[in-house]
């Protein structure tokens, strides 16, 4: 209660300071900025969590309105959304999609709208192609090593628990389309190769791009790896997963994408005791995953056993970047005119106890991992000393230790 009271007091003080600024020669009336949010699925737990944080917390603290896309299935869909948002007076896009980045940023340039990737990873080539575009603010999210290790750590954890048959749900990794998913699958395959002494019939780079349902030659008769590609929201991805599950039983599922949409499919046999499968995901610390961690199969094992995840307020810095730009202070986040590329860390839970502890850290709105007070310190409209160094420091302080320090105040 002590900490909560402190943060509420800081919010009140910040509000009073803002009023003082307005009365002493600042803007006579705050302008409400409209911001579009691109998502591949508004019902996905991670994306729903991000959007709720923006609409239920950020929009209550700052003069902004958020408009969320419907399901996006291609770069064309995102470009169409951008064009529609321009007609509705939207000034910028915070994207959690970002396929074919160069095309999408060009669409924003044509519409004179800012664009930032709010929580994701892109290849060096993708970033280089757009970094000098004045309407592209930058990228925030785990770097390629963090994505690789997210898959690697999960695979090592399950191999250490004597798993020998693995189903990898690779999401958008097929043909290298989604850089994040592709890099996670590379990490999974690398860990299994090293931990179990496997000899693949093809390079890991090629195998991670597999489409459809693909059984990999491992060089060991007792080790099986099957890759099922595609997003679960698509007919193709769902059909691939169903085919893979019907074909065999597995000791462990390693998913590069959230599994909430197919949890019933994955766990129907587990709950009635027909089979037990370890399940792990690179996803988020959501309510849906919390319920899966707490729920047990017939043998007493959690339905979700391992999570590398993001939390709702990790997307706060992307908003701070966008708000600076919309207020005419893009130099706060682009001091040399080049887009930023800043990195954040996944939180890791390898047990029910760890998940519950980390989940609780993300839930208290007055002690959020990124509070409105934190953001005001990196937005020039509220703090004239805001600069890129402060923005960079806050953005990259996403790990649990940094969050604990901020909460202690």
C-alpha positions as CSV (number, residue, x, y, z in Angstrom):
1,X,0.0,0.0,0.0
2,X,2.9,2.3,0.7
3,X,4.3,1.9,-2.8
4,X,0.9,2.3,-4.3
5,X,0.3,5.5,-2.4
6,X,3.6,6.9,-3.6
7,X,2.8,6.2,-7.3
8,X,-0.6,7.7,-7.0
9,X,0.9,10.8,-5.4
10,X,3.4,11.1,-8.2
11,X,0.6,10.8,-10.8
12,X,-1.3,13.6,-9.0
13,X,1.9,15.8,-8.9
14,X,2.6,15.2,-12.5
15,X,-1.0,16.2,-13.4
16,X,-0.6,19.4,-11.4
17,X,2.7,20.2,-13.1
18,X,1.0,19.7,-16.4
19,X,-1.8,22.1,-15.5
20,X,0.8,24.6,-14.3
21,X,2.6,24.2,-17.7
22,X,-0.6,24.9,-19.6
23,X,-1.5,28.0,-17.5
24,X,2.0,29.4,-17.8
25,X,2.2,29.7,-21.5
26,X,2.0,26.1,-22.7
27,X,-0.7,24.8,-24.9
28,X,-4.1,26.3,-24.1
29,X,-5.8,23.0,-24.7
30,X,-4.4,19.5,-25.2
31,X,-4.9,17.9,-28.6
32,X,-6.1,14.4,-28.6
33,X,-3.9,12.3,-30.9
34,X,-5.3,9.3,-32.7
35,X,-3.0,6.3,-33.0
36,X,-3.6,3.1,-34.9
37,X,-2.5,-0.3,-33.7
38,X,-1.7,-3.1,-36.2
39,X,-2.2,-6.7,-34.9
40,X,-2.4,-10.1,-36.7
41,X,-5.2,-11.0,-34.4
42,X,-7.0,-8.8,-31.8
43,X,-8.1,-11.9,-29.9
44,X,-4.5,-13.2,-29.4
45,X,-3.8,-13.0,-25.7
46,X,-0.5,-11.2,-26.1
47,X,-1.9,-8.6,-28.5
48,X,-5.1,-8.3,-26.5
49,X,-2.9,-7.6,-23.4
50,X,-1.0,-4.9,-25.2
51,X,-4.1,-3.2,-26.6
52,X,-5.8,-3.3,-23.1
53,X,-2.7,-1.7,-21.6
54,X,-2.9,1.1,-24.2
55,X,-6.7,1.6,-24.0
56,X,-7.3,1.0,-20.3
57,X,-4.1,2.7,-18.9
58,X,-2.3,4.8,-21.3
59,X,-5.4,6.5,-22.7
60,X,-6.5,7.4,-19.2
61,X,-3.1,9.1,-18.5
62,X,-2.4,10.8,-21.8
63,X,-4.6,12.7,-24.5
64,X,-4.7,9.8,-27.0
65,X,-7.2,7.5,-28.6
66,X,-6.3,4.1,-30.0
67,X,-7.9,2.3,-32.9
68,X,-7.1,-1.4,-33.3
69,X,-7.0,-3.3,-36.6
70,X,-9.0,-6.4,-37.4
71,X,-7.1,-9.6,-38.2
72,X,-4.2,-9.0,-40.6
73,X,-3.0,-11.8,-42.9
74,X,-0.6,-10.0,-45.1
75,X,1.3,-6.8,-45.8
76,X,-1.5,-5.8,-48.1
77,X,-3.9,-6.0,-45.1
78,X,-1.7,-3.7,-43.0
79,X,-1.4,-1.2,-45.8
80,X,-5.1,-1.2,-46.3
81,X,-5.5,-0.6,-42.5
82,X,-3.0,2.3,-42.7
83,X,-5.0,3.9,-45.6
84,X,-8.2,3.5,-43.6
85,X,-6.7,5.0,-40.5
86,X,-5.5,8.1,-42.5
87,X,-9.2,8.7,-43.4
88,X,-10.1,8.6,-39.7
89,X,-7.5,11.2,-38.7
90,X,-4.9,8.8,-37.3
91,X,-1.4,10.3,-37.2
92,X,0.7,7.2,-36.5
93,X,0.8,3.5,-36.3
94,X,2.2,1.3,-33.6
95,X,2.6,-2.1,-35.2
96,X,2.8,-5.6,-33.8
97,X,2.8,-7.1,-37.3
98,X,5.4,-5.6,-39.6
99,X,5.7,-8.1,-42.5
100,X,7.4,-6.6,-45.6
101,X,8.5,-3.7,-43.6
102,X,9.8,-1.6,-46.4
103,X,6.5,-1.6,-48.3
104,X,4.5,-0.8,-45.1
105,X,6.7,2.1,-44.1
106,X,6.4,3.4,-47.7
107,X,2.6,3.4,-47.2
108,X,3.0,5.4,-44.0
109,X,5.3,7.9,-45.8
110,X,2.7,8.4,-48.5
111,X,0.1,9.1,-45.9
112,X,2.5,11.2,-43.7
113,X,2.0,8.9,-40.7
114,X,4.6,7.8,-38.2
115,X,5.3,4.1,-37.8
116,X,7.0,2.2,-35.0
117,X,7.3,-1.5,-34.4
118,X,6.2,-1.8,-30.8
119,X,7.4,-5.3,-29.7
120,X,9.2,-7.3,-32.3
121,X,12.3,-8.3,-34.1
122,X,13.5,-7.6,-37.7
123,X,16.5,-8.7,-39.7
124,X,19.4,-6.4,-40.3
125,X,18.5,-6.2,-43.9
126,X,14.9,-5.1,-43.1
127,X,16.1,-2.5,-40.7
128,X,18.7,-1.0,-43.0
129,X,16.1,-0.6,-45.8
130,X,14.0,1.7,-43.7
131,X,16.1,3.3,-41.0
132,X,16.6,6.6,-42.8
133,X,12.9,7.1,-43.6
134,X,11.7,10.2,-41.6
135,X,8.4,8.6,-40.9
136,X,9.8,5.4,-39.4
137,X,10.6,5.8,-35.7
138,X,12.2,2.5,-35.0
139,X,12.0,-1.0,-33.5
140,X,11.6,-2.2,-29.9
141,X,11.8,-5.8,-28.9
142,X,14.1,-8.8,-28.2
143,X,17.1,-8.9,-30.4
144,X,18.0,-11.9,-32.5
145,X,20.1,-13.5,-29.8
146,X,17.2,-13.1,-27.3
147,X,14.8,-14.7,-29.8
148,X,17.3,-17.5,-30.6
149,X,17.8,-18.2,-26.9
150,X,14.1,-18.2,-26.2
151,X,13.7,-21.3,-28.4
152,X,17.0,-22.8,-27.2
153,X,16.3,-22.5,-23.5
154,X,12.9,-24.1,-23.9
155,X,14.3,-27.0,-25.9
156,X,17.1,-27.6,-23.4
157,X,14.6,-27.5,-20.5
158,X,12.5,-30.3,-22.0
159,X,15.5,-32.3,-23.1
160,X,16.8,-32.2,-19.6
161,X,13.4,-33.7,-18.5
162,X,14.1,-36.7,-20.7
163,X,11.9,-35.8,-23.6
164,X,12.8,-37.6,-26.8
165,X,9.9,-36.9,-29.2
166,X,9.2,-33.2,-30.0
167,X,6.5,-31.3,-31.9
168,X,7.6,-27.9,-32.9
169,X,4.9,-25.4,-33.8
170,X,6.8,-22.9,-35.9
171,X,4.1,-20.3,-36.6
172,X,5.2,-17.9,-39.3
173,X,8.7,-19.3,-39.6
174,X,8.0,-21.1,-42.9
175,X,10.0,-19.8,-45.7
176,X,11.6,-17.3,-43.2
177,X,8.5,-15.1,-43.4
178,X,8.4,-14.1,-39.7
179,X,11.9,-13.3,-38.5
180,X,11.0,-13.7,-34.8
181,X,9.4,-17.2,-35.2
182,X,12.1,-18.3,-37.6
183,X,14.9,-17.4,-35.1
184,X,13.1,-19.1,-32.2
185,X,12.9,-22.3,-34.2
186,X,16.5,-22.1,-35.1
187,X,17.3,-22.0,-31.4
188,X,15.1,-25.0,-30.7
189,X,16.7,-27.1,-33.4
190,X,20.2,-26.1,-32.3
191,X,19.6,-27.0,-28.7
192,X,18.2,-30.4,-29.5
193,X,21.1,-31.1,-31.9
194,X,23.6,-30.3,-29.2
195,X,21.9,-31.8,-26.2
196,X,20.9,-35.1,-27.9
197,X,23.8,-35.6,-30.3
198,X,21.6,-35.4,-33.4
199,X,22.7,-35.4,-37.0
200,X,20.2,-33.6,-39.2
201,X,19.8,-34.4,-42.9
202,X,19.7,-30.6,-43.8
203,X,21.0,-27.3,-42.4
204,X,19.2,-25.9,-39.4
205,X,18.5,-22.7,-41.4
206,X,16.6,-24.7,-44.0
207,X,14.8,-26.9,-41.6
208,X,13.5,-23.9,-39.6
209,X,11.8,-22.7,-42.8
210,X,9.9,-26.0,-43.3
211,X,6.3,-25.7,-44.4
212,X,3.3,-28.0,-43.8
213,X,4.1,-31.0,-41.5
214,X,7.7,-32.1,-41.7
215,X,9.4,-34.9,-39.8
216,X,13.1,-34.3,-39.5
217,X,15.7,-37.0,-39.9
218,X,17.6,-36.8,-36.6
219,X,20.2,-39.6,-36.9
220,X,18.8,-41.3,-33.8
221,X,16.0,-43.9,-34.0
222,X,14.8,-43.0,-30.6
223,X,14.5,-39.2,-31.2
224,X,11.7,-37.7,-33.2
225,X,11.2,-34.1,-34.3
226,X,8.1,-32.9,-36.2
227,X,7.6,-29.3,-37.4
228,X,4.1,-28.0,-37.9
229,X,4.0,-24.6,-39.6
230,X,1.4,-21.9,-39.8
231,X,-0.5,-19.5,-37.6
232,X,-3.3,-21.3,-35.6
233,X,-5.7,-18.6,-36.7
234,X,-5.4,-19.7,-40.3
235,X,-7.1,-22.8,-41.7
236,X,-3.7,-24.1,-42.9
237,X,-1.9,-23.7,-39.6
238,X,-4.7,-25.4,-37.7
239,X,-5.0,-28.3,-40.1
240,X,-1.2,-28.8,-39.9
241,X,-1.3,-29.0,-36.1
242,X,-4.3,-31.4,-36.2
243,X,-2.5,-33.6,-38.7
244,X,0.7,-33.7,-36.6
245,X,-1.2,-34.5,-33.3
246,X,-3.2,-37.3,-34.9
247,X,0.0,-38.9,-36.4
248,X,1.7,-39.6,-33.1
249,X,2.1,-38.8,-29.4
250,X,4.9,-36.5,-28.3
251,X,6.8,-36.0,-25.1
252,X,6.9,-32.2,-25.6
253,X,5.4,-29.4,-27.6
254,X,7.7,-26.4,-28.3
255,X,5.7,-23.5,-29.7
256,X,7.1,-20.3,-31.3
257,X,3.6,-18.8,-31.0
258,X,0.9,-18.5,-28.5
259,X,-1.2,-21.6,-28.1
260,X,-4.3,-20.3,-26.4
261,X,-6.4,-20.7,-29.6
262,X,-5.6,-24.4,-29.7
263,X,-5.3,-25.2,-26.0
264,X,-8.4,-27.4,-26.1
265,X,-7.0,-29.4,-29.0
266,X,-3.7,-29.8,-27.3
267,X,-4.9,-30.8,-23.9
268,X,-8.1,-32.8,-24.5
269,X,-6.3,-36.1,-24.2
270,X,-4.1,-34.9,-21.4
271,X,-7.0,-33.9,-19.2
272,X,-8.6,-37.4,-19.3
273,X,-5.3,-39.1,-18.7
274,X,-4.8,-40.7,-22.2
275,X,-1.4,-39.0,-22.6
276,X,0.9,-36.5,-20.9
277,X,2.9,-33.9,-22.9
278,X,5.1,-31.1,-21.7
279,X,4.1,-27.8,-23.3
280,X,6.2,-24.7,-23.7
281,X,5.6,-21.4,-25.5
282,X,7.3,-18.2,-26.4
283,X,4.4,-15.9,-25.7
284,X,3.3,-13.7,-22.8
285,X,2.3,-13.5,-19.1
286,X,-1.4,-13.4,-19.8
287,X,-4.5,-14.4,-17.9
288,X,-5.1,-17.2,-20.3
289,X,-1.6,-18.6,-19.8
290,X,-2.0,-18.2,-16.1
291,X,-5.1,-20.4,-16.2
292,X,-3.2,-23.0,-18.3
293,X,-0.3,-23.1,-15.8
294,X,-2.7,-23.5,-12.9
295,X,-4.8,-26.2,-14.5
296,X,-3.6,-29.8,-14.1
297,X,-3.9,-32.9,-16.2
298,X,-4.9,-36.3,-14.8
299,X,-1.4,-36.9,-13.5
300,X,-1.2,-33.6,-11.7
301,X,1.0,-31.9,-14.4
302,X,0.3,-28.3,-15.5
303,X,-1.2,-28.0,-18.9
304,X,1.4,-25.3,-19.6
305,X,4.9,-26.0,-18.3
306,X,7.3,-23.4,-19.7
307,X,6.8,-19.8,-20.7
308,X,9.3,-17.3,-22.3
309,X,7.1,-14.2,-22.3
310,X,6.4,-10.5,-22.6
311,X,4.2,-8.5,-20.3
312,X,1.6,-5.8,-21.1
313,X,3.6,-2.7,-20.3
314,X,6.6,-3.7,-22.4
315,X,4.9,-1.7,-25.2
316,X,4.9,1.5,-23.2
317,X,8.2,2.9,-24.7
318,X,6.7,2.5,-28.2
319,X,3.9,4.8,-27.1
320,X,6.4,7.3,-25.7
321,X,8.3,7.3,-29.0
322,X,5.1,7.9,-31.0
323,X,3.8,10.6,-28.6
324,X,7.0,12.5,-28.9
325,X,6.8,12.4,-32.7
326,X,3.2,13.5,-32.7
327,X,4.0,16.4,-30.4
328,X,6.7,17.6,-32.8
329,X,9.5,16.2,-30.7
330,X,10.7,13.3,-32.9
331,X,14.3,14.3,-32.2
332,X,13.9,12.9,-28.6
333,X,13.9,9.4,-30.1
334,X,15.7,10.2,-33.4
335,X,18.4,12.7,-32.4
336,X,20.4,12.1,-35.6
337,X,17.4,11.5,-37.9
338,X,18.0,7.7,-38.0
339,X,15.5,5.2,-36.6
340,X,16.3,3.6,-33.3
341,X,16.7,-0.1,-32.7
342,X,16.3,-0.9,-29.0
343,X,16.1,-4.2,-27.2
344,X,14.1,-5.8,-24.4
345,X,14.3,-9.1,-22.5
346,X,11.9,-11.9,-22.2
347,X,10.8,-13.0,-18.7
348,X,11.2,-16.7,-18.1
349,X,9.0,-19.1,-16.1
350,X,10.0,-22.8,-15.9
351,X,7.5,-23.7,-13.1
352,X,4.1,-22.8,-11.8
353,X,5.6,-20.8,-8.9
354,X,7.8,-18.7,-11.2
355,X,4.9,-18.0,-13.5
356,X,2.6,-16.8,-10.7
357,X,5.3,-14.6,-9.2
358,X,6.0,-12.9,-12.5
359,X,2.4,-12.7,-13.5
360,X,1.6,-10.8,-10.3
361,X,4.3,-8.2,-11.1
362,X,2.4,-7.3,-14.3
363,X,-1.1,-7.0,-12.8
364,X,-1.1,-4.0,-10.4
365,X,-1.8,-1.0,-12.6
366,X,-0.5,1.4,-10.0
367,X,2.8,-0.4,-9.8
368,X,3.1,-1.3,-13.4
369,X,6.5,-2.3,-14.8
370,X,6.3,0.9,-17.0
371,X,4.1,3.5,-15.3
372,X,2.8,6.8,-16.7
373,X,5.3,8.6,-14.4
374,X,8.1,6.6,-16.0
375,X,6.9,7.7,-19.5
376,X,6.5,11.3,-18.6
377,X,10.2,11.5,-17.9
378,X,11.0,10.6,-21.5
379,X,8.3,12.7,-23.2
380,X,9.4,16.3,-23.8
381,X,5.8,17.6,-23.6
382,X,6.0,16.7,-19.9
383,X,9.7,16.9,-19.2
384,X,11.8,19.5,-21.1
385,X,14.9,17.4,-20.2
386,X,13.7,14.3,-22.0
387,X,16.3,13.0,-24.5
388,X,17.3,9.9,-26.3
389,X,19.7,8.7,-23.5
390,X,16.8,8.6,-21.0
391,X,14.5,7.0,-23.5
392,X,17.0,4.3,-24.4
393,X,17.7,3.6,-20.7
394,X,14.1,3.2,-19.8
395,X,13.2,1.2,-22.8
396,X,15.9,-1.4,-22.3
397,X,15.3,-1.7,-18.5
398,X,12.7,-4.3,-19.1
399,X,14.2,-7.2,-17.2
400,X,12.8,-8.3,-13.8
401,X,15.7,-6.8,-11.8
402,X,15.2,-3.3,-13.4
403,X,11.4,-3.5,-12.9
404,X,11.9,-4.4,-9.2
405,X,14.1,-1.4,-8.7
406,X,11.6,0.9,-10.3
407,X,8.8,-0.5,-8.2
408,X,10.8,0.0,-5.0
409,X,11.3,3.6,-6.1
